[in-house]
Amino acid sequence: MTSTDVISQFQRYVIGNYTRYPVCLSRGEGSQVWDIEGNRYLDFFPGWGCGLLGHCPPRVVKAVQDQVAKLIHVPNTWYTESQGALGEALSTRTTFDGRAFFCNSGAEANEAAIKLARLNGRGSGSNGGDRYKIITMLNSFHGRTMGALSATAQPKYHAGVGPMLPGFNYAPFGDLDAVSQAVDAETIGIMVEPIQGEGGVNLPPEGYLEGLRELCDRYKLLLIFDEVQTGMGRTGKWFTHQHWNVKPDIITLAKAVGGGVAVGGLLARPEVAEKLKPGTHAATFGGNPIACAAALATIETIDQDGLLKRATHVGEQFAARFNALAEKSHLIREVRVKGAMIGVELATDGAPVVAECLKRKLLINATHQTVIRLLPALNITDAEINEGCDIIDEVVLAMK
Ligand SMILES: *Cc1c(COP(=O)(O)O)cnc(C)c1O
């Protein structure tokens, strides 16, 4: 089969709800990936942030291969060793004694967090009433299911599928006063990405996350960090909020947790977590043996290969390259980097840059119209970073 054959098969049989590039990928290794014609691409955006260890990380491959022959799936009516071990591995990396619930995706993780917040808000109002409202931020992204979508404060994602779920108030990212003003007697929580991903790799202003914690303490609200994109070592700490002096009540995770295998989940403070009782919430595939084995192998790889440190180094390399490019091109407005989470604000649309890089066999992403976003593997080599940055330099410098 050729890419053209595959594309016509999609046109006939697969719903066209994605904008796809006309390339059919077939295998990958680290930061490199090949299409079915055998062309090699350098991947600065493996798996849309899920490929934290690049394509087919060896320990994850081995763990999945071993597990799949032993037990593929058992429901959560039974105990399995790997789910308990993953709970411990994640919890001991939090600073708030987190207790885990497992599911399969980021949207699902946020749905669980929304429900957990509401369960905590039951009868918790000053007059004994329920508190159920959650404040989220403009330009946020929390997922595509109706609850997570209602939490997502970007009108383009709401278009055509309203009405949204009630109970969400939006405030500009970085504006503590606006959050404070949005709190009312029915508010139970604040949900925020510590660094906004889809919204353009927006770093929190100084004091912002700590200020949100203070507001939560003052009004007895739950602080929920959506770490779906930022978690698992992406920015040089296990969880990105750990760069600041702030403890959340709930964090949500997905994308990178399983080294490319679908795993999602949340971690909550014990007193908050206990409201998730039997019957309140569930996920049939959540915490299945393959997912947990993959996630444990991912954590082991990050530890044994020193990848938290490496994330910081990767960020420094990219920052140096883009800051150098900014000296030469007026198209670079701002470079925003935290570890291996890189955003480059352009003075023009990002899509043509992505397209020109693809022609040169470099895979990158553009988000929020004008932001080049890179979520490279933590184990990308310096040589690969320079190879790809040379291509981006060439593309940007050729643009008007
Ligand atoms: C990708 C993402 C989600 C949604 O994750 P899915 O697995 O696609 O449902 C939620 N929150 C953030 C911050 C994300 O980046």
The ligand as a MOL file (V3000), in Angstrom:
LIG
                    3D

  0  0  0     0  0            999 V3000
M  V30 BEGIN CTAB
M  V30 COUNTS 15 15 0 0 0
M  V30 BEGIN ATOM
M  V30 1 C -4.6550 17.2010 25.6610 0
M  V30 2 C -5.2000 17.8400 26.8800 0
M  V30 3 C -6.4090 17.4180 27.4550 0
M  V30 4 C -7.2910 16.3880 26.8120 0
M  V30 5 O -6.6770 15.1360 26.7650 0
M  V30 6 P -7.3410 13.9630 25.8590 0
M  V30 7 O -6.5180 12.7740 26.2230 0
M  V30 8 O -7.2060 14.3860 24.4340 0
M  V30 9 O -8.7490 13.8410 26.2800 0
M  V30 10 C -6.8120 18.0050 28.6370 0
M  V30 11 N -6.0670 18.9640 29.2270 0
M  V30 12 C -4.9120 19.4010 28.7090 0
M  V30 13 C -4.1270 20.4470 29.4250 0
M  V30 14 C -4.4370 18.8630 27.5080 0
M  V30 15 O -3.3060 19.3190 26.9650 0
M  V30 END ATOM
M  V30 BEGIN BOND
M  V30 1 1 1 2
M  V30 2 1 2 3
M  V30 3 2 2 14
M  V30 4 1 3 4
M  V30 5 2 3 10
M  V30 6 1 4 5
M  V30 7 1 5 6
M  V30 8 2 6 7
M  V30 9 1 6 8
M  V30 10 1 6 9
M  V30 11 1 10 11
M  V30 12 2 11 12
M  V30 13 1 12 13
M  V30 14 1 12 14
M  V30 15 1 14 15
M  V30 END BOND
M  V30 END CTAB
M  END
